[in-house]
Every structure is written in C-alpha cells, then in structure tokens.
Amino acid sequence: MFPALLTAAAYAWRILVVGALVYAVFSVLGRFHEITVAVFLGLVITAMLRPVTDLLERFLPRPLAVAVTLLGSIVLALGVLALVGGAVAGERAGLDREFRAGVDRIELWLQRPPFRLNPAALTDVQSRIGQFLSSHRSTLISTAVSGAGRLVEVLTVFALALFSSVFFIHSGDRQWGWFCDQLPPAARERVMTGGRAAWRTFTGYTHGIVLVAAINAILVGVALFVLGVPLALPLALLEFFAAFIPLIGSPIALAVAAVVALAAKGPLIAAMVVALIVIIGQIEGHLLHPIVMSWAVRLHPVVVAFSVIGGAVAAGVMGAVVAVPLVSVLWSVHQALRPAGEPGPPRNPAPDGGRES
C-alpha cells in the first residue's frame, strides 16, 4: 500500500512540475503572441520558399537568390489578390441583382409547403434587422474602427514574419548550429537530432497541407463555376485558406458557398453545393491526406480533432491552425529521441484505413 502511494506521489509531483512549466511557456507565448505568430509564419514561409532558393543558388549568389524568391512570391500573392478583387468588382452589379432576386425566391419558397411561413413574419424579421442596425450604429462604427486597428496589427505581424523569413531562408541552418553550440556538450547531440526531426516534419507537413489546400481550392472553384455560382474565384480562395484548419475548415468555407448559392441560384444549386461538401470531405480524408501527407508524421483522426479543438479554445483561429503541426513536431521529436532498444508503437492499420505513425 505505502510503496504504491510513494510511487504515485513521485509521479504526481513530476507531472505538476511539467504542467507548471508548460503553463509558463504558453503564458509567455500568449503574452507575446504577435511575436509567436510572426515566427511561426516566418517558419512557414521558410519551409515553402527555401527549396526554391536552394535551386536558384545554383545560378545566383545566395543573397540574390533569397531576394528573387521573396520578391517573386510577393508579386505572385499580390497578383492573385488583384485577380480576386477584379473578379468581385466585375460581378458586383450582377451580384446585387441576383441576390435581390434570390432573397425574393427564398421568401416565396418559405411561404410554400412544407414551411408555410406567414409573409408578415418575414417582413417583420426584415424590419427588426433594420431597427437593430439603426439602434446599434455607433457600436458597429466602433467595431469597424477597432477592426482597422486590428488590420494594422495583422500587417505588422506579416511584416515581421517576412523579415524573419529572410534570415531563416538565408542562413537558418547556421543559426540553429550556433544555438546548439551554446548548450552543454551532453545535451547538444540530442537537441541537434530533435531539431532535425522537427524541421523535417514541419517542412513535410507544410508542403503537404499547401498541396491539399490547393487541390481542394481547384476542385471547389471548378465545381462552383460549372454550377454557375457567383464569386467562384473568391470562394475557391476562401477554401484554400480554410483547408489549413483540418477537419472543420473546408466544411465552414463550403457552408459559406452554400449560402451564396442559395441566395443567388436557389435551393437546388445550394443542395448540390452541400453534396459537394460531403464529396470533397471524403476525397480529402481518404485520398489526399493519406497520399500527400505520407512523408510527414500522420496522426490519428481523434488526435487531430482534439488538437484542433484545444488549439481553438486556447488561441482562437490561429491556435487551430498551429495545433496539428505542433503536435506532429512534438511526436516526431519523441520518436527521434526514443532510445534504440525501446520498442516503437504498433503498426496496425488505423481505423481510417491508413497507417499509424
């Protein structure tokens, strides 16, 4: 009895110390979350652009290769945004007519069986919305002003991320080597091994998730264009960014597309877009992730789900984006630092038909 209590107490105080350390680390990161987000984005940019820089280095000096890669990427991103903005501006007049006609169609649809809503109730809802907007005009204006300040903060974070990525791409390996040289000799080799495993996993995950997001965006854009849904290009871009949040990002983006389709094209096209949510979810979960993400550490869907939810609770949207790569990196470091004689996890088939990591 007493040996069991002593063992439990020994484990308990160690767990408390580790928990306190983790809490302190996340408190510091939360206090300086702008810097944390900027460094993370800088690492993402480095993972995406360093292979291009290494290729250009065969023909150009390293600093010039870094400059060409970054400037070319910025021009490409601005070109895509300009294309999306031009598409929205070009469809604005037609969209206004389609949405007005779509709202009228939805009202008629709700008045028919099986809903049989009273037209007066729909008119009352519209009037209540107008009254709410009129009475809360000052609140909406202050929210818009705070949103403008938030935009400045976001641009600052992106500028810091871009600044960091310049040095990460140019000499990130030397910076990591210098950091490891400052450690005690006994820990230096293990930190080097863990760092190599972490970067390999992070790079593989970043490349994989970008490829999955691009394929999803192309499928969504083509499908919406074929169905005649307006704003197909902006909705495809929304799908691209939403795919960075595993499991829940794509359904949310496609739900927005379904609302647009309902307002512009009616219930039948909206139902087709809802069916598209199911089809793309199946393609992403059973084809793209098992094939494309095979070089990165694969996690069980339950682990992914809890990671995304936990990250969202802790840090909002950014936490949901960072959670899965963070857990993947930690797991790969654990695998790399496991003693050689310790058996690894079982390689039984995972419930989703793939291989467990």
Solvent accessible surface area in square Angstrom, and as a share of the most:
residue,aa,sasa,rsa
1,M,169,0.76
2,F,152,0.63
3,P,95,0.59
4,A,63,0.49
5,L,96,0.48
6,L,129,0.64
7,T,72,0.42
8,A,59,0.45
9,A,56,0.43
10,A,34,0.26
11,Y,141,0.54
12,A,49,0.38
13,W,138,0.48
14,R,120,0.44
15,I,118,0.60
16,L,130,0.65
17,V,85,0.49
18,V,89,0.51
19,G,40,0.38
20,A,64,0.49
21,L,114,0.57
22,V,70,0.40
23,Y,163,0.62
24,A,49,0.38
25,V,71,0.41
26,F,111,0.46
27,S,49,0.32
28,V,89,0.51
29,L,73,0.36
30,G,44,0.42
31,R,173,0.63
32,F,106,0.44
33,H,76,0.34
34,E,60,0.27
35,I,93,0.47
36,T,47,0.27
37,V,32,0.18
38,A,0,0.00
39,V,60,0.34
40,F,31,0.13
41,L,35,0.17
42,G,0,0.00
43,L,59,0.29
44,V,34,0.19
45,I,41,0.21
46,T,4,0.02
47,A,1,0.01
48,M,62,0.28
49,L,27,0.13
50,R,52,0.19
51,P,63,0.40
52,V,67,0.38
53,T,0,0.00
54,D,61,0.32
55,L,92,0.46
56,L,44,0.22
57,E,76,0.34
58,R,188,0.69
59,F,156,0.65
60,L,55,0.28
61,P,87,0.55
62,R,36,0.13
63,P,84,0.53
64,L,88,0.44
65,A,0,0.00
66,V,6,0.03
67,A,42,0.33
68,V,68,0.39
69,T,8,0.05
70,L,14,0.07
71,L,112,0.56
72,G,40,0.38
73,S,36,0.23
74,I,60,0.31
75,V,104,0.60
76,L,128,0.63
77,A,53,0.41
78,L,107,0.53
79,G,41,0.39
80,V,60,0.35
81,L,101,0.50
82,A,70,0.54
83,L,112,0.56
84,V,18,0.10
85,G,40,0.38
86,G,45,0.43
87,A,28,0.22
88,V,60,0.35
89,A,72,0.56
90,G,68,0.65
91,E,68,0.31
92,R,185,0.68
93,A,67,0.52
94,G,23,0.22
95,L,18,0.09
96,D,73,0.38
97,R,161,0.59
98,E,63,0.28
99,F,65,0.27
100,R,165,0.60
101,A,45,0.35
102,G,0,0.00
103,V,68,0.39
104,D,82,0.43
105,R,99,0.36
106,I,34,0.17
107,E,40,0.18
108,L,91,0.45
109,W,90,0.31
110,L,38,0.19
111,Q,57,0.25
112,R,142,0.52
113,P,80,0.51
114,P,115,0.72
115,F,97,0.41
116,R,170,0.62
117,L,76,0.38
118,N,92,0.47
119,P,72,0.46
120,A,63,0.49
121,A,48,0.37
122,L,28,0.14
123,T,87,0.51
124,D,63,0.33
125,V,78,0.45
126,Q,96,0.42
127,S,50,0.32
128,R,157,0.57
129,I,96,0.49
130,G,34,0.33
131,Q,122,0.54
132,F,111,0.46
133,L,89,0.44
134,S,63,0.41
135,S,83,0.54
136,H,73,0.32
137,R,148,0.54
138,S,83,0.54
139,T,75,0.44
140,L,83,0.41
141,I,102,0.52
142,S,64,0.41
143,T,81,0.47
144,A,69,0.54
145,V,100,0.57
146,S,72,0.46
147,G,38,0.36
148,A,57,0.44
149,G,44,0.42
150,R,143,0.52
151,L,104,0.52
152,V,97,0.56
153,E,52,0.23
154,V,62,0.36
155,L,106,0.53
156,T,82,0.48
157,V,16,0.09
158,F,109,0.46
159,A,63,0.49
160,L,69,0.34
161,A,0,0.00
162,L,61,0.30
163,F,126,0.53
164,S,18,0.12
165,S,0,0.00
166,V,52,0.30
167,F,97,0.41
168,F,47,0.19
169,I,0,0.00
170,H,57,0.25
171,S,13,0.08
172,G,18,0.18
173,D,86,0.44
174,R,156,0.57
175,Q,69,0.31
176,W,95,0.33
177,G,24,0.23
178,W,166,0.58
179,F,93,0.39
180,C,1,0.01
181,D,87,0.45
182,Q,105,0.47
183,L,43,0.21
184,P,86,0.54
185,P,108,0.68
186,A,95,0.73
187,A,39,0.31
188,R,81,0.29
189,E,113,0.51
190,R,133,0.49
191,V,45,0.26
192,M,53,0.24
193,T,40,0.23
194,G,6,0.06
195,G,16,0.15
196,R,122,0.44
197,A,2,0.02
198,A,20,0.15
199,W,95,0.33
200,R,154,0.56
201,T,8,0.05
202,F,17,0.07
203,T,27,0.16
204,G,6,0.06
205,Y,17,0.06
206,T,6,0.03
207,H,55,0.25
208,G,0,0.00
209,I,6,0.03
210,V,31,0.18
211,L,81,0.40
212,V,0,0.00
213,A,0,0.00
214,A,32,0.25
215,I,53,0.27
216,N,0,0.00
217,A,13,0.10
218,I,113,0.57
219,L,66,0.33
220,V,1,0.00
221,G,15,0.15
222,V,89,0.51
223,A,23,0.18
224,L,0,0.00
225,F,158,0.66
226,V,113,0.65
227,L,45,0.22
228,G,36,0.35
229,V,5,0.03
230,P,14,0.09
231,L,33,0.16
232,A,16,0.13
233,L,72,0.36
234,P,27,0.17
235,L,14,0.07
236,A,10,0.08
237,L,37,0.18
238,L,73,0.36
239,E,1,0.00
240,F,46,0.19
241,F,119,0.50
242,A,15,0.12
243,A,1,0.01
244,F,42,0.17
245,I,26,0.13
246,P,8,0.05
247,L,96,0.48
248,I,76,0.38
249,G,2,0.02
250,S,8,0.05
251,P,52,0.33
252,I,107,0.54
253,A,5,0.04
254,L,2,0.01
255,A,47,0.36
256,V,63,0.36
257,A,1,0.01
258,A,13,0.10
259,V,99,0.57
260,V,18,0.10
261,A,0,0.00
262,L,49,0.25
263,A,12,0.10
264,A,5,0.04
265,K,80,0.34
266,G,4,0.04
267,P,49,0.31
268,L,125,0.62
269,I,31,0.16
270,A,11,0.08
271,A,58,0.45
272,M,85,0.38
273,V,0,0.00
274,V,76,0.44
275,A,49,0.38
276,L,23,0.12
277,I,35,0.18
278,V,93,0.53
279,I,95,0.48
280,I,2,0.01
281,G,36,0.35
282,Q,100,0.44
283,I,53,0.27
284,E,16,0.07
285,G,35,0.33
286,H,117,0.52
287,L,91,0.45
288,L,15,0.07
289,H,43,0.19
290,P,37,0.23
291,I,107,0.54
292,V,13,0.08
293,M,12,0.05
294,S,53,0.34
295,W,131,0.46
296,A,8,0.07
297,V,31,0.18
298,R,43,0.16
299,L,29,0.15
300,H,53,0.24
301,P,51,0.32
302,V,81,0.46
303,V,61,0.35
304,V,19,0.11
305,A,32,0.25
306,F,148,0.62
307,S,15,0.10
308,V,2,0.01
309,I,104,0.53
310,G,39,0.37
311,G,12,0.12
312,A,39,0.30
313,V,125,0.72
314,A,85,0.66
315,A,64,0.49
316,G,36,0.34
317,V,109,0.63
318,M,57,0.25
319,G,9,0.09
320,A,3,0.02
321,V,30,0.17
322,V,38,0.22
323,A,10,0.08
324,V,6,0.04
325,P,5,0.03
326,L,72,0.36
327,V,46,0.26
328,S,1,0.01
329,V,26,0.15
330,L,110,0.55
331,W,75,0.26
332,S,8,0.05
333,V,36,0.21
334,H,86,0.38
335,Q,54,0.24
336,A,39,0.31
337,L,47,0.23
338,R,46,0.17
339,P,89,0.56
340,A,115,0.89
341,G,78,0.75
342,E,81,0.36
343,P,115,0.72
344,G,48,0.46
345,P,38,0.24
346,P,88,0.55
347,R,166,0.61
348,N,96,0.49
349,P,115,0.72
350,A,9,0.07
351,P,109,0.68
352,D,49,0.25
353,G,67,0.65
354,G,13,0.13
355,R,160,0.58
356,E,56,0.25
357,S,31,0.20
